[in-house]
Amino acid sequence: MKVAVVAHPNSKRPRVEKDLLGTLHVYVKSPPLEGKANGEIIDALSDYFQVKKSQVELVSGQKSKAKLFEIS
């Protein structure tokens, strides 16, 4: 399953929210440096979908706020 995500790094309160269009907004505490925010987004998505971290893969958007993840 492919999931569109909008990343919000440097957030005070980490959370995952779904908007009306079905896009997930993931708020993480980490800054967008050296992939720290991407790693924390993977952690948040694995908790949200109740899968292992190894089952969540970043497909596109490595350096963008708009990201696409593959969840197997």
Jmol script that loads the backbone (N, CA, C; Angstrom):
load data "model"
ATOM      1  N   MET A   1       0.848  -1.164   0.000  1.00  0.00           N
ATOM      2  CA  MET A   1       0.000   0.000   0.000  1.00  0.00           C
ATOM      3  C   MET A   1       0.897   1.230   0.000  1.00  0.00           C
ATOM      4  N   LYS A   2       0.582   2.194  -0.860  1.00  0.00           N
ATOM      5  CA  LYS A   2       1.339   3.442  -0.916  1.00  0.00           C
ATOM      6  C   LYS A   2       0.583   4.507  -0.143  1.00  0.00           C
ATOM      7  N   VAL A   3       1.336   5.296   0.626  1.00  0.00           N
ATOM      8  CA  VAL A   3       0.741   6.301   1.488  1.00  0.00           C
ATOM      9  C   VAL A   3       1.406   7.642   1.218  1.00  0.00           C
ATOM     10  N   ALA A   4       0.595   8.667   0.938  1.00  0.00           N
ATOM     11  CA  ALA A   4       1.107  10.025   0.777  1.00  0.00           C
ATOM     12  C   ALA A   4       1.193  10.677   2.155  1.00  0.00           C
ATOM     13  N   VAL A   5       2.328  11.297   2.427  1.00  0.00           N
ATOM     14  CA  VAL A   5       2.586  11.883   3.741  1.00  0.00           C
ATOM     15  C   VAL A   5       3.103  13.300   3.565  1.00  0.00           C
ATOM     16  N   VAL A   6       2.640  14.201   4.428  1.00  0.00           N
ATOM     17  CA  VAL A   6       3.205  15.542   4.517  1.00  0.00           C
ATOM     18  C   VAL A   6       3.954  15.604   5.833  1.00  0.00           C
ATOM     19  N   ALA A   7       5.253  15.897   5.761  1.00  0.00           N
ATOM     20  CA  ALA A   7       6.106  15.915   6.944  1.00  0.00           C
ATOM     21  C   ALA A   7       6.094  17.300   7.586  1.00  0.00           C
ATOM     22  N   HIS A   8       6.062  17.304   8.918  1.00  0.00           N
ATOM     23  CA  HIS A   8       6.142  18.536   9.689  1.00  0.00           C
ATOM     24  C   HIS A   8       7.237  18.359  10.739  1.00  0.00           C
ATOM     25  N   PRO A   9       8.501  18.637  10.376  1.00  0.00           N
ATOM     26  CA  PRO A   9       9.592  18.486  11.348  1.00  0.00           C
ATOM     27  C   PRO A   9       9.584  19.626  12.367  1.00  0.00           C
ATOM     28  N   ASN A  10      10.362  19.463  13.439  1.00  0.00           N
ATOM     29  CA  ASN A  10      10.497  20.457  14.509  1.00  0.00           C
ATOM     30  C   ASN A  10       9.167  20.772  15.184  1.00  0.00           C
ATOM     31  N   SER A  11       8.315  19.791  15.320  1.00  0.00           N
ATOM     32  CA  SER A  11       7.020  19.976  15.966  1.00  0.00           C
ATOM     33  C   SER A  11       7.159  19.769  17.465  1.00  0.00           C
ATOM     34  N   LYS A  12       6.370  20.497  18.230  1.00  0.00           N
ATOM     35  CA  LYS A  12       6.429  20.345  19.690  1.00  0.00           C
ATOM     36  C   LYS A  12       5.752  19.073  20.158  1.00  0.00           C
ATOM     37  N   ARG A  13       4.678  18.670  19.458  1.00  0.00           N
ATOM     38  CA  ARG A  13       3.918  17.492  19.872  1.00  0.00           C
ATOM     39  C   ARG A  13       3.854  16.501  18.718  1.00  0.00           C
ATOM     40  N   PRO A  14       4.610  15.395  18.801  1.00  0.00           N
ATOM     41  CA  PRO A  14       4.581  14.405  17.707  1.00  0.00           C
ATOM     42  C   PRO A  14       3.216  13.723  17.611  1.00  0.00           C
ATOM     43  N   ARG A  15       2.732  13.607  16.373  1.00  0.00           N
ATOM     44  CA  ARG A  15       1.435  12.963  16.158  1.00  0.00           C
ATOM     45  C   ARG A  15       1.256  12.657  14.677  1.00  0.00           C
ATOM     46  N   VAL A  16       0.252  11.837  14.385  1.00  0.00           N
ATOM     47  CA  VAL A  16      -0.122  11.519  13.006  1.00  0.00           C
ATOM     48  C   VAL A  16      -1.590  11.889  12.858  1.00  0.00           C
ATOM     49  N   GLU A  17      -1.888  12.720  11.866  1.00  0.00           N
ATOM     50  CA  GLU A  17      -3.264  13.148  11.619  1.00  0.00           C
ATOM     51  C   GLU A  17      -3.617  12.894  10.156  1.00  0.00           C
ATOM     52  N   LYS A  18      -4.872  12.610   9.908  1.00  0.00           N
ATOM     53  CA  LYS A  18      -5.355  12.371   8.550  1.00  0.00           C
ATOM     54  C   LYS A  18      -6.274  13.526   8.159  1.00  0.00           C
ATOM     55  N   ASP A  19      -6.048  14.126   6.973  1.00  0.00           N
ATOM     56  CA  ASP A  19      -6.916  15.216   6.541  1.00  0.00           C
ATOM     57  C   ASP A  19      -8.103  14.675   5.740  1.00  0.00           C
ATOM     58  N   LEU A  20      -8.927  15.566   5.251  1.00  0.00           N
ATOM     59  CA  LEU A  20     -10.146  15.164   4.556  1.00  0.00           C
ATOM     60  C   LEU A  20      -9.878  14.449   3.233  1.00  0.00           C
ATOM     61  N   LEU A  21      -8.723  14.694   2.631  1.00  0.00           N
ATOM     62  CA  LEU A  21      -8.385  14.059   1.359  1.00  0.00           C
ATOM     63  C   LEU A  21      -7.696  12.716   1.531  1.00  0.00           C
ATOM     64  N   GLY A  22      -7.428  12.323   2.770  1.00  0.00           N
ATOM     65  CA  GLY A  22      -6.784  11.045   3.036  1.00  0.00           C
ATOM     66  C   GLY A  22      -5.276  11.119   3.169  1.00  0.00           C
ATOM     67  N   THR A  23      -4.720  12.314   3.082  1.00  0.00           N
ATOM     68  CA  THR A  23      -3.277  12.481   3.235  1.00  0.00           C
ATOM     69  C   THR A  23      -2.927  12.494   4.715  1.00  0.00           C
ATOM     70  N   LEU A  24      -1.870  11.785   5.063  1.00  0.00           N
ATOM     71  CA  LEU A  24      -1.420  11.770   6.448  1.00  0.00           C
ATOM     72  C   LEU A  24      -0.451  12.919   6.692  1.00  0.00           C
ATOM     73  N   HIS A  25      -0.640  13.617   7.787  1.00  0.00           N
ATOM     74  CA  HIS A  25       0.279  14.656   8.226  1.00  0.00           C
ATOM     75  C   HIS A  25       0.996  14.105   9.453  1.00  0.00           C
ATOM     76  N   VAL A  26       2.320  13.980   9.337  1.00  0.00           N
ATOM     77  CA  VAL A  26       3.115  13.402  10.418  1.00  0.00           C
ATOM     78  C   VAL A  26       3.966  14.508  11.024  1.00  0.00           C
ATOM     79  N   TYR A  27       3.743  14.776  12.307  1.00  0.00           N
ATOM     80  CA  TYR A  27       4.476  15.788  13.050  1.00  0.00           C
ATOM     81  C   TYR A  27       5.532  15.084  13.894  1.00  0.00           C
ATOM     82  N   VAL A  28       6.801  15.484  13.731  1.00  0.00           N
ATOM     83  CA  VAL A  28       7.899  14.864  14.471  1.00  0.00           C
ATOM     84  C   VAL A  28       8.751  15.947  15.124  1.00  0.00           C
ATOM     85  N   LYS A  29       9.442  15.571  16.188  1.00  0.00           N
ATOM     86  CA  LYS A  29      10.284  16.518  16.915  1.00  0.00           C
ATOM     87  C   LYS A  29      11.623  16.771  16.238  1.00  0.00           C
ATOM     88  N   SER A  30      12.121  15.811  15.487  1.00  0.00           N
ATOM     89  CA  SER A  30      13.458  15.898  14.902  1.00  0.00           C
ATOM     90  C   SER A  30      13.535  16.966  13.811  1.00  0.00           C
ATOM     91  N   PRO A  31      14.721  17.577  13.664  1.00  0.00           N
ATOM     92  CA  PRO A  31      14.922  18.520  12.562  1.00  0.00           C
ATOM     93  C   PRO A  31      15.156  17.765  11.257  1.00  0.00           C
ATOM     94  N   PRO A  32      14.945  18.433  10.137  1.00  0.00           N
ATOM     95  CA  PRO A  32      15.125  17.753   8.843  1.00  0.00           C
ATOM     96  C   PRO A  32      16.595  17.708   8.413  1.00  0.00           C
ATOM     97  N   LEU A  33      17.457  17.221   9.270  1.00  0.00           N
ATOM     98  CA  LEU A  33      18.886  17.138   8.980  1.00  0.00           C
ATOM     99  C   LEU A  33      19.346  15.695   9.006  1.00  0.00           C
ATOM    100  N   GLU A  34      20.128  15.306   8.001  1.00  0.00           N
ATOM    101  CA  GLU A  34      20.760  13.990   7.931  1.00  0.00           C
ATOM    102  C   GLU A  34      19.775  12.827   8.052  1.00  0.00           C
ATOM    103  N   GLY A  35      18.551  13.025   7.603  1.00  0.00           N
ATOM    104  CA  GLY A  35      17.565  11.947   7.613  1.00  0.00           C
ATOM    105  C   GLY A  35      16.954  11.641   8.967  1.00  0.00           C
ATOM    106  N   LYS A  36      17.188  12.494   9.959  1.00  0.00           N
ATOM    107  CA  LYS A  36      16.636  12.234  11.297  1.00  0.00           C
ATOM    108  C   LYS A  36      15.116  12.289  11.290  1.00  0.00           C
ATOM    109  N   ALA A  37      14.551  13.284  10.613  1.00  0.00           N
ATOM    110  CA  ALA A  37      13.093  13.402  10.558  1.00  0.00           C
ATOM    111  C   ALA A  37      12.484  12.233   9.790  1.00  0.00           C
ATOM    112  N   ASN A  38      13.132  11.802   8.703  1.00  0.00           N
ATOM    113  CA  ASN A  38      12.614  10.665   7.931  1.00  0.00           C
ATOM    114  C   ASN A  38      12.590   9.403   8.781  1.00  0.00           C
ATOM    115  N   GLY A  39      13.621   9.185   9.577  1.00  0.00           N
ATOM    116  CA  GLY A  39      13.653   8.021  10.461  1.00  0.00           C
ATOM    117  C   GLY A  39      12.548   8.063  11.497  1.00  0.00           C
ATOM    118  N   GLU A  40      12.298   9.245  12.031  1.00  0.00           N
ATOM    119  CA  GLU A  40      11.233   9.378  13.025  1.00  0.00           C
ATOM    120  C   GLU A  40       9.852   9.238  12.382  1.00  0.00           C
ATOM    121  N   ILE A  41       9.709   9.660  11.131  1.00  0.00           N
ATOM    122  CA  ILE A  41       8.440   9.474  10.409  1.00  0.00           C
ATOM    123  C   ILE A  41       8.194   7.993  10.172  1.00  0.00           C
ATOM    124  N   ILE A  42       9.233   7.253   9.841  1.00  0.00           N
ATOM    125  CA  ILE A  42       9.097   5.801   9.666  1.00  0.00           C
ATOM    126  C   ILE A  42       8.655   5.156  10.972  1.00  0.00           C
ATOM    127  N   ASP A  43       9.224   5.593  12.086  1.00  0.00           N
ATOM    128  CA  ASP A  43       8.802   5.080  13.401  1.00  0.00           C
ATOM    129  C   ASP A  43       7.329   5.378  13.663  1.00  0.00           C
ATOM    130  N   ALA A  44       6.909   6.614  13.366  1.00  0.00           N
ATOM    131  CA  ALA A  44       5.522   7.011  13.610  1.00  0.00           C
ATOM    132  C   ALA A  44       4.553   6.231  12.727  1.00  0.00           C
ATOM    133  N   LEU A  45       4.922   6.030  11.461  1.00  0.00           N
ATOM    134  CA  LEU A  45       4.044   5.281  10.560  1.00  0.00           C
ATOM    135  C   LEU A  45       3.957   3.814  10.939  1.00  0.00           C
ATOM    136  N   SER A  46       5.059   3.242  11.420  1.00  0.00           N
ATOM    137  CA  SER A  46       5.005   1.841  11.838  1.00  0.00           C
ATOM    138  C   SER A  46       4.099   1.673  13.054  1.00  0.00           C
ATOM    139  N   ASP A  47       4.096   2.658  13.956  1.00  0.00           N
ATOM    140  CA  ASP A  47       3.172   2.611  15.093  1.00  0.00           C
ATOM    141  C   ASP A  47       1.731   2.825  14.639  1.00  0.00           C
ATOM    142  N   TYR A  48       1.521   3.752  13.718  1.00  0.00           N
ATOM    143  CA  TYR A  48       0.178   4.086  13.243  1.00  0.00           C
ATOM    144  C   TYR A  48      -0.483   2.906  12.532  1.00  0.00           C
ATOM    145  N   PHE A  49       0.288   2.220  11.668  1.00  0.00           N
ATOM    146  CA  PHE A  49      -0.247   1.093  10.915  1.00  0.00           C
ATOM    147  C   PHE A  49      -0.003  -0.250  11.600  1.00  0.00           C
ATOM    148  N   GLN A  50       0.660  -0.233  12.743  1.00  0.00           N
ATOM    149  CA  GLN A  50       0.950  -1.435  13.540  1.00  0.00           C
ATOM    150  C   GLN A  50       1.677  -2.491  12.718  1.00  0.00           C
ATOM    151  N   VAL A  51       2.778  -2.060  12.091  1.00  0.00           N
ATOM    152  CA  VAL A  51       3.659  -2.949  11.343  1.00  0.00           C
ATOM    153  C   VAL A  51       5.087  -2.734  11.832  1.00  0.00           C
ATOM    154  N   LYS A  52       5.989  -3.605  11.397  1.00  0.00           N
ATOM    155  CA  LYS A  52       7.393  -3.456  11.756  1.00  0.00           C
ATOM    156  C   LYS A  52       8.006  -2.292  10.979  1.00  0.00           C
ATOM    157  N   LYS A  53       9.041  -1.698  11.569  1.00  0.00           N
ATOM    158  CA  LYS A  53       9.717  -0.576  10.915  1.00  0.00           C
ATOM    159  C   LYS A  53      10.306  -0.988   9.571  1.00  0.00           C
ATOM    160  N   SER A  54      10.722  -2.237   9.454  1.00  0.00           N
ATOM    161  CA  SER A  54      11.318  -2.719   8.204  1.00  0.00           C
ATOM    162  C   SER A  54      10.286  -2.826   7.081  1.00  0.00           C
ATOM    163  N   GLN A  55       8.998  -2.765   7.407  1.00  0.00           N
ATOM    164  CA  GLN A  55       7.949  -2.846   6.401  1.00  0.00           C
ATOM    165  C   GLN A  55       7.555  -1.472   5.850  1.00  0.00           C
ATOM    166  N   VAL A  56       8.137  -0.413   6.390  1.00  0.00           N
ATOM    167  CA  VAL A  56       7.856   0.946   5.938  1.00  0.00           C
ATOM    168  C   VAL A  56       9.074   1.446   5.167  1.00  0.00           C
ATOM    169  N   GLU A  57       8.858   1.809   3.898  1.00  0.00           N
ATOM    170  CA  GLU A  57       9.969   2.230   3.036  1.00  0.00           C
ATOM    171  C   GLU A  57       9.642   3.569   2.382  1.00  0.00           C
ATOM    172  N   LEU A  58      10.597   4.494   2.416  1.00  0.00           N
ATOM    173  CA  LEU A  58      10.455   5.782   1.763  1.00  0.00           C
ATOM    174  C   LEU A  58      10.707   5.609   0.266  1.00  0.00           C
ATOM    175  N   VAL A  59       9.675   5.892  -0.543  1.00  0.00           N
ATOM    176  CA  VAL A  59       9.776   5.704  -1.986  1.00  0.00           C
ATOM    177  C   VAL A  59      10.270   6.980  -2.662  1.00  0.00           C
ATOM    178  N   SER A  60       9.671   8.121  -2.298  1.00  0.00           N
ATOM    179  CA  SER A  60      10.093   9.388  -2.891  1.00  0.00           C
ATOM    180  C   SER A  60       9.904  10.511  -1.884  1.00  0.00           C
ATOM    181  N   GLY A  61      10.633  11.610  -2.112  1.00  0.00           N
ATOM    182  CA  GLY A  61      10.522  12.764  -1.234  1.00  0.00           C
ATOM    183  C   GLY A  61      11.545  12.790  -0.121  1.00  0.00           C
ATOM    184  N   GLN A  62      12.745  12.304  -0.399  1.00  0.00           N
ATOM    185  CA  GLN A  62      13.802  12.249   0.616  1.00  0.00           C
ATOM    186  C   GLN A  62      14.055  13.622   1.238  1.00  0.00           C
ATOM    187  N   LYS A  63      14.057  14.683   0.426  1.00  0.00           N
ATOM    188  CA  LYS A  63      14.362  16.024   0.918  1.00  0.00           C
ATOM    189  C   LYS A  63      13.180  16.977   0.761  1.00  0.00           C
ATOM    190  N   SER A  64      11.986  16.437   0.707  1.00  0.00           N
ATOM    191  CA  SER A  64      10.788  17.232   0.497  1.00  0.00           C
ATOM    192  C   SER A  64       9.813  17.024   1.649  1.00  0.00           C
ATOM    193  N   LYS A  65       8.888  17.970   1.828  1.00  0.00           N
ATOM    194  CA  LYS A  65       7.852  17.781   2.839  1.00  0.00           C
ATOM    195  C   LYS A  65       6.815  16.769   2.380  1.00  0.00           C
ATOM    196  N   ALA A  66       6.573  16.719   1.081  1.00  0.00           N
ATOM    197  CA  ALA A  66       5.629  15.756   0.509  1.00  0.00           C
ATOM    198  C   ALA A  66       6.385  14.463   0.221  1.00  0.00           C
ATOM    199  N   LYS A  67       5.993  13.392   0.874  1.00  0.00           N
ATOM    200  CA  LYS A  67       6.701  12.120   0.766  1.00  0.00           C
ATOM    201  C   LYS A  67       5.735  11.010   0.373  1.00  0.00           C
ATOM    202  N   LEU A  68       6.278   9.959  -0.188  1.00  0.00           N
ATOM    203  CA  LEU A  68       5.507   8.779  -0.539  1.00  0.00           C
ATOM    204  C   LEU A  68       6.162   7.566   0.097  1.00  0.00           C
ATOM    205  N   PHE A  69       5.394   6.827   0.877  1.00  0.00           N
ATOM    206  CA  PHE A  69       5.887   5.655   1.563  1.00  0.00           C
ATOM    207  C   PHE A  69       5.183   4.409   1.059  1.00  0.00           C
ATOM    208  N   GLU A  70       5.918   3.314   1.014  1.00  0.00           N
ATOM    209  CA  GLU A  70       5.371   1.982   0.681  1.00  0.00           C
ATOM    210  C   GLU A  70       5.302   1.188   1.968  1.00  0.00           C
ATOM    211  N   ILE A  71       4.117   0.686   2.304  1.00  0.00           N
ATOM    212  CA  ILE A  71       3.933  -0.119   3.498  1.00  0.00           C
ATOM    213  C   ILE A  71       3.534  -1.512   3.060  1.00  0.00           C
ATOM    214  N   SER A  72       4.375  -2.484   3.437  1.00  0.00           N
ATOM    215  CA  SER A  72       4.106  -3.871   3.007  1.00  0.00           C
ATOM    216  C   SER A  72       3.596  -4.711   4.144  1.00  0.00           C
TER     217      SER A  72
END
end "model"
wireframe off; spacefill off
backbone 0.3
color backbone group
